[in-house]
């Protein structure tokens, strides 16, 4: 049945990949109709037609839209009854499908130069295969500048990357002077974020905050225990990753730093947590405008499950896409973390973390999406689905989860004109789904395809490539 105004014919349709979803591409042909004037025709490289768009500016669905892409950018969006691609423009039939912005992983670890070229390409593809088209990489390495350049030039398939510096920690910096020097070096080098880890003295942290503020570069990551959450927020730390130091912030002021165990588990003191302090910490977070990058599943995988980690692998079938030696390192690291802490204490900390997360969400703190891939069975791209499901379990609506993974990261980078929404002028980094994710966040996994800077990967092609990756690793 043809709608009034639906006057675009189709040329010979050809599949965008074998098997998988039935996404097809066609060539637009101009036809006349009896329901008024012709559509406004727009040239471009490719167009989605008759697709339902979730723009992520507000919670809404724009039905039966045409979205036209040129040179890796969205150049036109409108009702498919009013605009359409010019003759000869390849068309992706979006009938019954949902188009939304590509997702952003705000605490990722890009491949390091010690990995082989094929391992690097495989790992980057895993992000894209799951619709992650932008990452904030938080491990720091000068080689990542070259990798980012290759991605942006289209030489390697991978997500657009914002780069955190090599970590400033107590191991790397022992004085305020060294801290200031590192911040200046990282700013000149072109990093997007100064990355903080544990062990910094208060004086060194203050030097980081002072210098970063003067140079206009954000600093974020972990909260050094000697500094504490309140001072970090008051000093302008832009992100608090892994929900770090919130549990510690509930402890009596006199709690000695040496009582703090791995991953924030407090040895023997967690029962002293003062829950009445939670609203104060939430308000301090809101007032500071800091983003919270929770990585909840990572923490609970590391510390809560009582099983030996080798027995946990069955719950993570996606590990077939990772090098076996990486999976072995994960097993050893997780078992070491669990053996160094008390299981009962870890469970109480996990419950506190969930309570704090809920209070932050309900109090209006800016939670942005991050899963800490590739750590502790967090396979790049695949880890987003577990983290998203937990956010909904803890009280977010599906729209709020998607907001945390699209528009809010763009706001963090002051790049709302670049990505995070389906809007004219934005990069054509898009996720095409067969079911509405606003109804069920699990539908984020029901892909029809992913567009990366204007290049479309249909689900059939994604699945073929994933099979190749698994076979490469002997799985």
C-alpha positions in Angstrom: 0.0 0.0 0.0 1.4 3.4 -1.0 0.9 6.4 1.3 0.0 9.7 -0.1 3.3 11.4 -0.9 5.2 8.1 -1.1 6.3 8.5 -4.7 9.8 7.2 -4.6 10.2 4.1 -6.8 13.1 1.7 -6.2 15.6 0.3 -8.6 16.7 -3.3 -8.4 17.1 -4.2 -4.7 20.2 -5.9 -3.6 21.0 -7.4 -0.2 23.7 -5.7 2.0 24.9 -9.0 3.2 24.1 -12.7 3.3 21.7 -14.0 6.0 20.8 -12.0 9.1 18.3 -9.2 8.9 16.6 -8.3 5.7 18.0 -4.8 5.2 18.2 -4.0 1.5 19.7 -1.3 -0.5 18.2 0.2 -3.6 18.7 3.0 -6.0 16.3 5.9 -5.7 14.2 6.7 -8.8 11.9 9.7 -9.2 8.2 9.0 -9.7 5.2 11.2 -10.0 2.1 10.8 -7.8 -1.4 12.0 -7.5 -1.3 13.3 -4.0 0.2 16.8 -4.5 3.6 18.1 -5.6 6.8 16.1 -5.8 9.0 15.4 -2.8 12.0 17.7 -2.2 14.9 15.6 -3.6 18.2 15.7 -1.9 21.5 14.4 -3.3 23.9 12.4 -1.1 25.9 9.2 -0.7 23.2 7.1 0.9 19.8 7.5 2.5 17.6 5.8 5.0 14.0 5.9 3.9 10.7 5.1 5.7 12.7 4.7 9.0 11.5 5.5 12.5 14.0 7.9 14.0 14.8 8.2 17.7 16.6 11.6 17.7 17.6 11.6 21.4 16.9 15.3 21.8 13.8 14.4 23.7 12.0 11.1 24.3 10.2 10.7 21.0 10.0 8.7 17.9 9.7 10.4 14.5 7.9 7.9 12.2 8.5 7.3 8.5 11.5 9.6 8.1 14.1 10.0 5.4 17.7 10.6 6.6 20.2 11.5 3.9 24.0 11.1 4.4 26.8 12.8 2.5 30.5 12.8 3.2 29.9 11.1 6.5 27.4 13.7 7.8 23.7 13.9 8.1 22.6 16.5 5.6 18.8 16.2 5.7 16.1 14.7 7.9 12.4 14.9 7.3 9.2 13.1 6.7 9.5 10.5 3.9 6.4 12.1 2.4 8.2 15.4 2.1 11.8 14.8 1.3 13.7 12.0 -0.4 17.0 11.0 -2.0 17.7 12.2 -5.5 17.8 9.8 -8.4 20.7 7.4 -8.1 21.3 7.7 -4.4 21.6 4.3 -2.7 18.7 3.7 -0.3 18.5 1.7 2.9 15.0 0.5 3.3 14.1 1.4 6.9 10.5 0.1 7.0 9.8 -1.3 10.4 13.3 -0.3 11.7 14.5 2.3 14.3 17.4 4.6 13.8 19.2 6.2 16.7 22.7 7.8 17.4 25.6 5.5 17.7 26.5 4.8 21.4 29.4 6.2 23.4 31.5 4.2 25.8 32.9 6.7 28.3 35.4 4.3 30.0 37.1 2.2 27.4 40.5 0.8 26.8 41.7 0.9 23.2 44.3 -1.7 22.0 47.8 -1.0 23.0 50.8 -1.1 20.6 52.1 -4.4 22.1 49.1 -6.2 20.5 49.3 -7.5 16.9 47.7 -5.6 14.1 45.0 -8.2 13.7 44.2 -8.2 17.4 43.9 -4.4 17.3 41.6 -4.5 14.3 39.5 -7.3 15.8 39.1 -5.5 19.1 38.1 -2.2 17.5 35.6 -3.9 15.3 33.9 -5.4 18.4 32.9 -1.9 19.5 31.5 -1.0 16.1 29.7 -4.3 15.8 27.6 -3.4 18.9 26.9 0.1 17.8 29.6 1.8 19.9 30.8 4.5 17.5 32.6 6.8 20.0 34.8 6.0 23.0 36.7 7.8 25.7 39.9 5.8 26.1 41.2 5.9 29.6 44.5 4.1 29.6 46.8 6.5 27.7 49.5 5.7 25.3 51.2 7.9 22.6 50.6 5.2 20.0 46.8 5.9 20.3 47.2 9.2 18.4 48.3 7.3 15.3 45.5 4.7 15.8 42.9 7.5 16.2 44.2 9.1 13.0 43.9 5.8 11.1 40.3 5.5 12.3 39.4 9.0 11.4 40.9 8.5 7.9 38.9 5.3 7.4 42.0 3.1 7.2 40.9 1.1 10.2 37.3 0.3 11.3 36.8 1.6 14.8 35.0 4.1 17.0 35.9 7.7 17.1 38.2 8.2 20.1 38.7 10.8 22.8 42.0 10.1 24.5 42.7 10.1 28.2 46.4 10.6 29.1 48.7 8.1 30.6 47.6 7.9 34.2 48.8 10.4 36.8 49.1 8.3 39.9 51.2 7.9 43.0 53.5 5.5 41.1 54.2 8.1 38.3 54.1 11.4 40.2 55.7 12.0 43.6 55.5 15.8 43.9 53.3 18.8 42.9 56.0 20.0 40.5 56.0 16.6 38.7 52.2 16.7 38.6 52.1 20.1 37.0 54.7 19.1 34.5 52.8 16.0 33.5 49.6 18.0 33.0 51.4 20.5 30.8 53.0 17.7 28.7 49.7 15.9 28.2 48.0 19.1 27.2 50.7 19.9 24.6 50.6 16.3 23.3 46.9 16.7 22.5 45.1 14.4 25.0 41.5 15.2 25.6 41.4 14.3 29.3 44.0 14.1 32.1 43.6 10.6 33.6 43.9 10.2 37.3 44.6 7.0 39.3 45.2 6.1 42.9 48.1 7.1 45.1 48.4 10.8 44.5 49.1 13.0 47.5 46.7 15.9 48.2 49.5 18.4 47.2 50.1 16.6 43.8 46.3 16.4 43.2 45.9 20.1 43.9 48.7 20.8 41.4 46.8 18.7 38.8 43.6 20.5 39.4 45.2 24.0 39.4 47.2 23.4 36.2 44.4 21.6 34.3 42.0 24.4 35.1 44.5 27.0 33.9 45.1 25.1 30.7 41.4 24.3 30.0 41.8 20.5 29.9 39.4 18.3 31.9 40.8 15.8 34.5 38.9 12.7 35.6 39.1 9.1 36.4 39.6 7.6 39.9 39.6 9.6 43.1 42.9 9.2 45.1 42.0 8.0 48.6 44.1 10.6 50.3 42.2 13.3 48.4 38.7 12.0 48.9 35.5 12.6 46.9 34.5 15.9 48.4 37.8 17.6 47.6 37.9 16.0 44.1 34.4 17.4 43.3 35.2 20.8 44.8 38.4 21.0 42.7 36.6 20.5 39.5 37.2 16.8 38.7 35.2 16.3 35.5 34.3 12.6 35.9 34.3 10.1 38.7 34.9 6.7 37.2 33.9 3.3 38.6 31.8 5.1 41.2 35.2 5.5 42.9 35.3 6.8 46.5 31.6 7.2 47.1 31.5 4.2 49.5 34.6 5.6 51.2 32.9 8.9 51.5 30.4 7.3 53.8 33.1 6.2 56.3 34.1 8.0 59.4 36.7 10.7 58.7 39.3 8.9 60.7 39.2 5.7 58.6 42.8 5.1 57.7 43.7 4.8 54.0 45.5 1.5 54.6 42.1 -0.1 55.5 41.0 0.4 51.9 41.3 -2.8 49.9 41.2 -3.6 46.2 38.5 -1.9 44.1 37.2 0.2 47.0 36.2 -2.7 49.2 36.7 -1.5 52.8 38.3 -4.2 54.9 36.4 -4.5 58.2 34.9 -1.0 58.1 32.0 -1.2 55.7 29.5 -1.6 58.5 30.5 1.8 59.8 29.0 3.4 56.6 26.8 6.4 57.5 24.0 6.3 55.0 22.7 9.7 56.1 25.7 11.2 54.2 24.5 9.9 50.8 22.3 13.0 50.1 25.3 15.2 50.8 27.5 13.4 48.4 24.8 13.4 45.8 24.3 17.2 46.1 28.0 17.8 46.0 28.1 15.8 42.7 25.2 17.7 41.2 26.6 21.1 42.3 30.0 20.3 40.8 28.5 19.2 37.5 30.8 16.1 37.5 29.9 13.2 35.4 29.6 9.8 37.1 30.9 6.8 35.0 29.7 3.9 37.1 31.1 0.7 35.5 28.8 -1.3 37.8 29.0 -4.7 36.2 32.8 -4.6 36.0 33.0 -4.1 39.8 30.5 -6.8 40.6 32.1 -9.3 38.3 35.5 -8.6 39.9 34.4 -8.9 43.5 30.9 -10.3 44.1 30.6 -13.6 42.3 31.7 -16.4 44.7 32.5 -18.9 41.9 36.1 -19.3 40.6 36.3 -17.1 37.5 36.9 -20.1 35.2 33.3 -21.2 36.1 32.0 -17.7 35.2 33.1 -17.9 31.6 30.0 -19.8 30.5 28.0 -16.6 31.4 30.1 -14.6 28.9 29.9 -16.4 25.6 31.3 -13.3 23.9 34.8 -14.1 25.2 35.2 -16.2 22.0 36.0 -12.9 20.3 39.0 -12.2 22.5 42.6 -13.6 22.4 42.9 -16.6 24.7 45.8 -15.0 26.5 43.7 -12.0 27.3 41.0 -14.2 28.8 43.5 -16.0 30.8 44.8 -12.7 32.3 41.2 -11.8 33.2 40.8 -15.1 35.0 44.0 -14.6 37.0 43.2 -10.9 37.8 39.6 -11.7 39.0 40.7 -14.6 41.1 43.5 -12.5 42.6 41.0 -9.7 43.5 38.5 -12.1 45.1 41.1 -13.9 47.1 42.5 -10.6 48.4 39.2 -9.4 49.8 36.4 -10.8 51.9 33.3 -12.1 49.9 30.9 -11.0 52.6 32.4 -7.5 52.7 32.3 -7.3 48.9 28.6 -8.1 48.8 27.9 -5.4 51.4 29.9 -2.9 49.3 28.1 -3.9 46.2 24.7 -3.3 47.9 26.0 0.1 49.0 27.2 0.9 45.5 23.8 0.2 44.1 22.1 2.3 46.7 24.5 5.2 46.0 23.9 4.8 42.2 20.1 5.0 42.7 20.5 8.1 44.9 22.7 9.8 42.3 20.2 9.0 39.6 17.2 10.1 41.6 19.1 13.2 42.8 19.8 14.4 39.2 23.5 13.7 39.0 24.8 13.4 35.4 25.4 9.7 34.9 27.2 8.9 31.7 27.5 5.4 30.2 30.7 3.4 30.8 31.4 -0.2 31.3 35.3 -0.3 31.6 35.9 -2.5 28.5 38.2 -4.4 28.2 38.4 -5.4 31.9 37.3 -8.5 33.7 35.3 -10.2 30.9 34.0 -6.9 29.6 34.4 -7.7 25.9 34.4 -4.5 23.9 31.0 -3.5 22.7 29.3 -6.6 24.2 29.8 -5.2 27.7 27.3 -2.4 27.0 24.3 -4.8 27.0 25.0 -6.0 30.6 25.6 -2.5 31.9 22.5 -1.1 30.2 20.3 -3.9 31.6 21.6 -3.2 35.1 20.8 0.5 34.8 17.2 -0.3 34.0 17.1 -2.8 36.9 18.3 0.0 39.2 15.7 2.5 38.1 16.6 4.2 34.8 14.1 4.2 32.0 15.3 3.0 28.6 15.4 6.6 27.4 17.6 7.7 30.3 20.0 4.8 29.6 20.2 5.8 25.9 20.6 9.4 26.9 23.6 8.5 29.2 25.1 6.7 26.2 24.5 9.3 23.5 23.7 13.0 24.2 25.2 13.2 27.6 28.7 12.2 26.5 28.5 14.7 23.7 27.7 17.4 26.3 30.7 16.3 28.4 33.0 17.0 25.4 31.1 20.2 24.4 30.4 18.4 21.1 26.6 18.4 20.9 26.8 19.7 17.3 29.0 16.7 16.4 27.4 13.5 17.8 25.0 12.1 20.3 21.8 12.9 18.4 20.3 12.1 15.0 20.4 15.7 13.7 21.5 17.6 10.6 25.2 18.3 10.6 26.0 15.5 12.9 28.4 12.7 12.1 26.6 9.8 10.5 27.4 7.4 13.3 24.1 5.5 13.7 22.6 2.4 15.0 19.7 0.7 13.1 17.5 -1.7 15.2 14.7 -4.0 14.4 12.8 -3.2 17.6 12.1 0.0 19.6 14.8 0.3 22.4 12.5 2.8 24.3 10.2 -0.1 25.0 12.9 -2.5 26.0 16.5 -1.6 26.5 17.4 -5.2 25.4 16.3 -4.2 21.9 19.7 -2.4 21.6 21.0 -5.9 20.8 18.4 -6.3 18.0 20.5 -4.8 15.3 19.8 -4.4 11.6 23.1 -2.6 11.1 25.6 0.1 12.1 26.7 3.2 10.2 30.2 4.5 11.0 31.0 7.9 9.4 28.6 7.2 6.6 29.7 3.6 5.9 26.9 1.1 6.6 27.6 -2.4 8.0 24.4 -4.5 7.8 23.9 -7.1 10.5 24.6 -10.0 8.1 28.1 -8.6 7.4 28.7 -7.9 11.1 27.9 -11.5 11.9 30.1 -12.9 9.2 33.0 -10.7 10.5 32.3 -11.9 14.1 32.5 -15.5 13.0 35.9 -14.8 11.4 37.1 -13.2 14.6 36.0 -16.2 16.7 37.6 -18.7 14.2 40.9 -16.7 14.3 41.1 -17.3 18.1 40.3 -20.9 17.7 36.7 -20.7 18.9 
